[in-house]
Structures are given as C-alpha cells and as structure tokens.
Amino acid sequence: MFLGGAILPGPALMARALAEGTSRLPAVAALEQALPPSMPGRSTQEAIAAGIGWGIRGAIARLVDKARAALGSDTGTEVDVILTGGWRGAIRDALPGAIEMPDLVLAGIALAAERACSR
C-alpha cells in the first residue's frame, strides 16, 4: 500500500535550471548515475555535478528519515523504502536497508495488464 511520498526534481532538471537561470553557469551535459564527484569540485563542471549529486543524496536521505518517522509512528510498524530508477545506484549507500527494485514500473505495468486480461 502506498502511504505517501515526496517529489523532487531530478539531476537533469536541476542542471538545466542552473544553466538557464544564471548568466554564467554552463550546462552540465551528463551526470553519472553513480556517486557524485568528490567535494569540493575543482572545476565549475565538477562543482555543479557535486552540488547536484550530493544535494540529491542529502535531500532524499532526509526525506526518507522524515517519512519513516511520520509513517512509522502512524502505523506502528517499520516502513519499507524501495529504490527504483536509474539513479538508485547513486543513493543506495545513503539509505541502508532500502529494497532495490530496478524494474518496479515494469512490474507494476505487468501486474495491471494481468489483472485487466483476467476480467
């Protein structure tokens, strides 16, 4: 059962916002789906990638902590966290105990199709 969540802009949107919303910051072509570059970034490109990567990791870890606390106290049970999508590898170690399901969306579509076909 889905109990709630949060919506956060992804790395591409963050990079695009920095490039389009400032007069001097360049576009960052690709952000890896692995750990961000070391801090501090030694070039503008590295600094942007580090800010976005470490910022996303920190934001997600904090959001999960807050949600676990709120939902756990509401339900009195442990709350599972599921990692899916291309960036899950970049935040995996920031969320100990999270369950990885790389094909969660496809599994959901398959389940929905099965149910629709059985009617």
GIJO-V793465 format. One record per run of one state. SS is the DSSP state (2 for helix, 1 for strand, 0 for the rest). FROM is the first residue (numbers start at 0). LEN is the number of residues. If there is no record, write none. Layout:
ss=SS from=FROM len=LEN
ss=SS from=FROM len=LEN
//
This chain:
ss=0 from=0 len=10
ss=2 from=10 len=11
ss=0 from=21 len=22
ss=2 from=43 len=32
ss=0 from=75 len=6
ss=1 from=81 len=2
ss=0 from=83 len=4
ss=2 from=87 len=7
ss=0 from=94 len=4
ss=1 from=98 len=2
ss=0 from=100 len=3
ss=2 from=103 len=14
ss=0 from=117 len=2
//
